[in-house]
Amino acid sequence: MIQIQNLHKSFGPLQVLKGVNLDFPATASGASGITAILGPNGSGKTTLIKCILGMVIPSEGEIFVKDQRVKGNWSYRHNIGYLPQIARFPENLSVQELLDFIQDLRGTGGQPEPLIQRFGLEPFLTKRLGHLSGGTRQKVNLVLAFMYDCPLLILDEPTAGLDPVALIQLKALLKEEKAKGKHILITTHIMDFVEDMADEIVFLLEGNIHFRGRPDFLKKQYQSRKLENAIACLLQKMPAPSGGGVAILED
């Protein structure tokens, strides 16, 4: 599904990605599930996502999505549903007008109605986007990301601004999409969400991959009950404990 080969990106003298190699293969039974791309601010997460989307041109390396080379291409984007961290909507449009606009732009009919009902957006369809709260705008953002049946979903901080009911709906929706055999890439700083939802973690630090694997393996590696503590150890570049007699990290 996605192949990233020796990906480098610099902005002037600043090296953001330093030879990233990742492979998310499609399988006969579907996708590998939900991958959380984690790392501190400035680690290269957003740059990596924007390279996949073709919004940032790599300094070196190649990316392929469903065997289509990303560079100089655009048609592969029909395979991607994308939720940006900050959605910039035309504030004078209503929610319904925005949905209609996106469907006209893509040229194929999406399925927003079930998502509108799921996130309780019916009362807001005639409201201007500029008058909506941050949480309601995020629900609109989610509808736009999921309304097309794309095999790849890229979600940048999907929980931002959501109330508990909407968060439960999002988790259920992610499980449904995963069951369809889709690849789902998520960036988030909410470790509880990662523990609940992610099948694997890719941890970026200073433009390099420092860990890839299951969350429970990382916790076991650092002998921690909580993922956030294991991540803290990884951030501090602490060596994983070896041998016996090492205490479990405090929760």
C-alpha positions as CSV (number, residue, x, y, z in Angstrom):
1,M,0.0,0.0,0.0
2,I,2.7,2.5,1.0
3,Q,6.4,2.3,0.4
4,I,8.8,5.0,1.7
5,Q,12.4,4.7,0.6
6,N,15.3,6.7,2.0
7,L,13.2,9.8,2.6
8,H,15.1,13.0,3.3
9,K,13.7,16.5,3.7
10,S,15.5,19.6,4.6
11,F,14.2,23.2,5.0
12,G,17.3,25.2,4.4
13,P,20.0,24.0,6.8
14,L,17.4,22.2,9.0
15,Q,17.2,18.5,8.3
16,V,13.7,17.3,9.2
17,L,13.7,13.7,7.8
18,K,17.0,11.8,7.6
19,G,16.6,8.7,5.5
20,V,13.2,7.3,6.6
21,N,12.3,3.8,5.3
22,L,8.8,2.5,5.9
23,D,6.6,-0.1,4.3
24,F,2.9,-0.6,4.9
25,P,2.1,-3.6,2.6
26,A,-1.4,-4.5,1.5
27,T,-2.2,-8.1,2.3
28,A,-4.6,-10.7,1.1
29,S,-6.7,-10.2,4.2
30,G,-6.5,-6.4,4.1
31,A,-4.3,-3.9,5.9
32,S,-2.1,-4.0,8.9
33,G,-4.6,-1.9,10.9
34,I,-4.0,1.3,12.8
35,T,-0.5,2.8,13.0
36,A,0.2,5.7,15.3
37,I,3.0,7.9,14.1
38,L,4.4,9.4,17.3
39,G,7.2,11.8,18.3
40,P,7.7,15.2,20.0
41,N,7.1,18.4,18.2
42,G,9.6,18.9,15.5
43,S,10.3,15.2,15.1
44,G,9.1,15.1,11.4
45,K,5.6,13.6,11.8
46,T,3.8,16.3,9.9
47,T,6.5,16.6,7.2
48,L,6.3,12.8,6.7
49,I,2.5,13.0,6.3
50,K,2.7,15.9,3.9
51,C,5.3,14.1,1.8
52,I,2.9,11.2,1.5
53,L,0.1,13.6,0.4
54,G,2.4,15.3,-2.1
55,M,2.1,18.6,-0.2
56,V,5.9,18.6,0.5
57,I,8.5,17.6,-2.0
58,P,11.2,15.4,-0.5
59,S,14.9,16.4,-0.9
60,E,15.7,12.8,-1.6
61,G,14.0,9.5,-1.7
62,E,10.8,8.0,-3.1
63,I,7.2,7.3,-2.0
64,F,4.8,5.0,-3.6
65,V,1.1,4.6,-2.8
66,K,-0.6,1.5,-4.3
67,D,2.4,1.2,-6.6
68,Q,2.0,4.8,-7.9
69,R,4.9,7.1,-7.5
70,V,3.9,10.1,-5.5
71,K,6.3,12.7,-7.1
72,G,4.7,14.5,-10.0
73,N,1.5,12.6,-9.6
74,W,-1.9,13.4,-8.2
75,S,-4.3,10.6,-9.1
76,Y,-3.2,8.4,-6.2
77,R,-4.8,10.9,-3.8
78,H,-8.2,9.4,-4.6
79,N,-7.1,6.5,-2.4
80,I,-6.6,8.7,0.6
81,G,-9.0,10.2,3.2
82,Y,-7.2,13.0,5.0
83,L,-8.0,14.8,8.2
84,P,-5.6,17.8,8.8
85,Q,-4.8,18.9,12.3
86,I,-6.2,22.4,11.6
87,A,-8.9,22.6,9.0
88,R,-9.1,25.9,7.1
89,F,-12.8,26.1,6.0
90,P,-14.3,29.0,4.0
91,E,-16.1,30.6,7.0
92,N,-18.9,32.1,4.9
93,L,-20.1,28.6,3.7
94,S,-22.6,26.5,5.6
95,V,-21.8,22.9,6.6
96,Q,-24.0,21.6,3.8
97,E,-22.5,23.9,1.2
98,L,-19.0,22.7,2.2
99,L,-20.1,19.0,1.8
100,D,-21.6,19.8,-1.6
101,F,-18.5,21.7,-2.6
102,I,-16.2,18.8,-1.7
103,Q,-18.4,16.3,-3.6
104,D,-18.4,18.5,-6.7
105,L,-14.6,19.0,-6.4
106,R,-13.9,15.3,-6.2
107,G,-16.4,14.5,-9.0
108,T,-17.8,11.4,-7.3
109,G,-20.5,11.0,-4.7
110,G,-19.4,10.5,-1.1
111,Q,-21.5,9.2,1.7
112,P,-21.8,12.0,4.3
113,E,-25.3,11.2,5.6
114,P,-24.4,8.3,8.0
115,L,-21.5,10.3,9.4
116,I,-23.7,13.4,9.9
117,Q,-26.1,11.2,11.9
118,R,-23.2,9.5,13.8
119,F,-21.7,12.8,15.0
120,G,-25.1,14.6,15.5
121,L,-24.5,17.3,12.9
122,E,-28.0,17.6,11.6
123,P,-28.8,20.8,13.5
124,F,-25.7,22.5,12.1
125,L,-26.0,21.8,8.4
126,T,-27.4,25.3,7.7
127,K,-25.0,27.0,10.1
128,R,-22.0,29.0,8.7
129,L,-18.7,27.4,9.4
130,G,-17.3,30.5,11.0
131,H,-20.0,30.3,13.7
132,L,-19.2,26.8,14.8
133,S,-17.4,25.8,17.9
134,G,-14.0,24.1,17.6
135,G,-15.5,20.7,18.5
136,T,-18.2,21.0,15.9
137,R,-15.7,22.0,13.3
138,Q,-13.7,18.9,14.1
139,K,-16.8,16.7,13.6
140,V,-17.2,18.3,10.1
141,N,-13.6,17.6,9.5
142,L,-14.1,14.0,10.4
143,V,-17.1,13.7,8.0
144,L,-14.9,15.1,5.2
145,A,-12.2,12.5,6.0
146,F,-14.4,9.5,6.2
147,M,-17.2,10.2,3.6
148,Y,-15.3,8.5,0.8
149,D,-14.5,4.8,0.8
150,C,-10.7,5.2,0.6
151,P,-8.3,2.3,1.4
152,L,-5.9,4.7,3.2
153,L,-6.8,7.1,6.0
154,I,-4.4,9.7,7.4
155,L,-5.6,11.4,10.5
156,D,-3.6,14.2,12.1
157,E,-4.7,14.7,15.8
158,P,-8.3,13.3,15.2
159,T,-9.4,13.7,18.8
160,A,-8.8,17.4,19.1
161,G,-11.8,19.2,20.5
162,L,-14.1,16.2,20.7
163,D,-16.5,15.7,23.5
164,P,-16.7,12.2,25.2
165,V,-19.6,11.1,23.1
166,A,-18.0,12.1,19.8
167,L,-14.8,10.4,20.9
168,I,-16.6,7.1,21.5
169,Q,-18.1,7.4,18.0
170,L,-14.7,8.1,16.5
171,K,-13.2,5.0,18.1
172,A,-16.1,2.9,16.9
173,L,-15.7,4.3,13.4
174,L,-12.0,3.5,13.3
175,K,-12.7,-0.1,14.3
176,E,-15.2,-0.4,11.6
177,E,-12.9,1.0,9.0
178,K,-10.1,-1.2,10.2
179,A,-12.4,-4.2,9.9
180,K,-12.8,-3.3,6.2
181,G,-9.1,-3.9,5.7
182,K,-8.0,-0.2,5.5
183,H,-4.6,1.3,6.5
184,I,-5.1,4.0,9.1
185,L,-2.2,6.3,10.0
186,I,-2.8,8.5,13.0
187,T,-0.7,11.2,14.7
188,T,-1.6,12.2,18.2
189,H,-0.2,13.2,21.6
190,I,-2.9,11.3,23.5
191,M,-1.3,8.1,24.7
192,D,-4.5,6.6,26.1
193,F,-6.0,6.9,22.6
194,V,-2.9,5.2,21.2
195,E,-3.2,2.3,23.7
196,D,-6.9,1.9,22.9
197,M,-6.6,2.0,19.2
198,A,-3.2,1.4,17.7
199,D,-1.9,-1.9,16.4
200,E,1.6,-0.6,16.0
201,I,3.7,2.5,16.8
202,V,6.2,4.3,14.6
203,F,8.2,6.6,16.8
204,L,10.1,9.5,15.1
205,L,12.8,11.4,16.8
206,E,15.0,14.0,15.2
207,G,14.0,12.8,11.7
208,N,14.8,9.1,12.3
209,I,12.7,6.1,13.3
210,H,13.7,5.0,16.8
211,F,11.0,2.4,17.3
212,R,8.5,0.4,15.3
213,G,6.3,-2.2,16.8
214,R,3.3,-3.0,19.0
215,P,2.6,-0.7,22.0
216,D,2.6,-3.6,24.4
217,F,6.1,-4.6,23.2
218,L,7.4,-1.0,23.9
219,K,5.9,-1.1,27.4
220,K,7.5,-4.5,28.0
221,Q,10.8,-3.3,26.6
222,Y,10.9,-0.5,29.2
223,Q,9.0,-2.5,31.9
224,S,6.2,0.0,32.2
225,R,2.5,-0.4,32.7
226,K,1.7,2.8,30.8
227,L,2.7,3.7,27.3
228,E,3.4,7.3,28.2
229,N,6.1,6.2,30.6
230,A,7.7,4.0,28.0
231,I,7.6,6.9,25.5
232,A,9.2,9.2,28.1
233,C,12.1,6.7,28.4
234,L,12.4,6.6,24.7
235,L,12.5,10.4,24.5
236,Q,15.2,10.5,27.1
237,K,17.1,8.0,25.0
238,M,17.4,5.7,28.0
239,P,18.6,2.1,27.1
240,A,15.9,-0.6,27.6
241,P,16.4,-2.6,30.7
242,S,18.2,-5.9,30.3
243,G,18.4,-8.8,32.7
244,G,16.2,-9.3,35.8
245,G,15.6,-7.3,38.9
246,V,14.6,-4.0,37.2
247,A,11.6,-2.3,38.8
248,I,8.4,-1.5,36.9
249,L,8.2,2.2,36.2
250,E,5.9,4.1,38.4
251,D,2.4,4.8,37.1
